[in-house]
Amino acid sequence: MHKLSPLTFLAFMGLSLSVNAGEFGNRCTTGLTKGVIVNADCTINETFKGNTLCFGNAEAKQVFLDSKDKQKFVDKAAAFYPKVLNGSVK
């Protein structure tokens, strides 16, 4: 009899492991507002208007939570993000 690994078994049964996927390619939202690229695994996150925002650490998340205009905060990150995608910022 063949023995399946736990991950193979889950895949075989049609189940998947949850992987956090966030906005901005899992970059820290607070970092993007400051023009800095910080890769995040998105374990520290916040849902805002149906989107998962990732943060590099708890302090970065708190900066977002403390912001008076969260939409403006996200808009600032969104304005910088295309520069990350086109490679003009590293």
matplotlib code that plots the C-alpha trace (Angstrom):
import matplotlib.pyplot as plt

x = [0.0, 1.3, 1.5, 0.6, 2.1, -0.4, -0.1, -0.6, -3.6, -5.1, -4.5, -6.0, -9.1, -9.5, -8.6, -6.1, -4.1, -4.9, -2.2, -2.6, -2.6, -2.8, -3.0, 0.2, 1.8, 2.2, 4.2, 3.9, 1.2, 2.8, 6.2, 4.7, 3.3, 6.8, 8.3, 9.9, 9.5, 9.1, 8.1, 5.6, 4.2, 0.9, 0.5, 0.0, -2.8, -6.0, -9.1, -10.1, -13.0, -12.9, -9.1, -6.4, -3.6, -0.3, 2.1, 5.7, 5.2, 2.7, 4.1, 3.4, -0.1, -0.7, 0.5, -2.4, -4.9, -4.0, -4.3, -7.1, -7.9, -7.4, -8.5, -5.9, -3.3, -4.2, -4.4, -0.8, 0.4, -1.5, 0.1, 3.6, 3.0, 3.2, 6.8, 7.5, 5.8, 7.7, 11.0, 11.8, 12.2, 14.1]
y = [0.0, 3.5, 6.0, 9.6, 12.6, 14.8, 17.5, 15.0, 13.6, 17.1, 17.9, 14.5, 15.2, 18.6, 20.6, 23.4, 25.0, 28.6, 31.0, 34.7, 36.7, 40.4, 43.6, 45.0, 41.6, 41.0, 44.1, 46.1, 48.7, 51.1, 50.7, 51.5, 54.8, 55.8, 54.7, 51.6, 48.0, 45.6, 42.1, 40.6, 37.1, 38.7, 36.9, 40.4, 41.9, 43.9, 43.8, 47.2, 47.5, 43.8, 43.8, 42.2, 44.6, 43.1, 44.6, 43.8, 43.9, 44.9, 48.4, 49.0, 47.7, 50.0, 53.0, 52.1, 51.6, 54.9, 56.8, 59.3, 58.7, 55.1, 55.5, 58.2, 55.9, 53.0, 55.4, 56.6, 53.0, 52.3, 55.3, 54.0, 50.4, 50.7, 51.9, 48.6, 46.6, 48.4, 48.0, 51.7, 51.2, 48.4]
z = [0.0, -0.9, 1.9, 1.0, 2.7, 4.5, 1.8, -1.0, 0.8, 1.2, -2.5, -3.5, -1.4, -3.2, -0.1, -0.1, 2.6, 3.2, 2.0, 2.8, -0.4, -0.2, -2.1, -3.6, -4.2, -0.5, 0.0, 3.3, 2.7, 5.2, 3.5, 0.1, 1.5, 2.5, -0.9, 0.6, -0.6, 2.2, 1.3, 3.7, 4.2, 5.0, 8.4, 9.8, 7.8, 7.9, 5.8, 4.4, 2.0, 1.2, 0.4, 2.5, 3.3, 4.3, 6.8, 7.6, 11.3, 14.0, 14.2, 10.5, 10.9, 13.9, 11.7, 9.3, 12.1, 13.7, 10.4, 10.3, 6.6, 5.8, 2.2, 1.6, 3.2, 0.8, -2.2, -1.4, -1.4, -4.6, -6.2, -5.5, -6.3, -10.1, -9.7, -8.0, -10.8, -13.6, -11.8, -11.5, -7.8, -6.1]

ax = plt.figure().add_subplot(projection="3d")
ax.plot(x, y, z, "-o")
ax.set_aspect("equal")
plt.show()
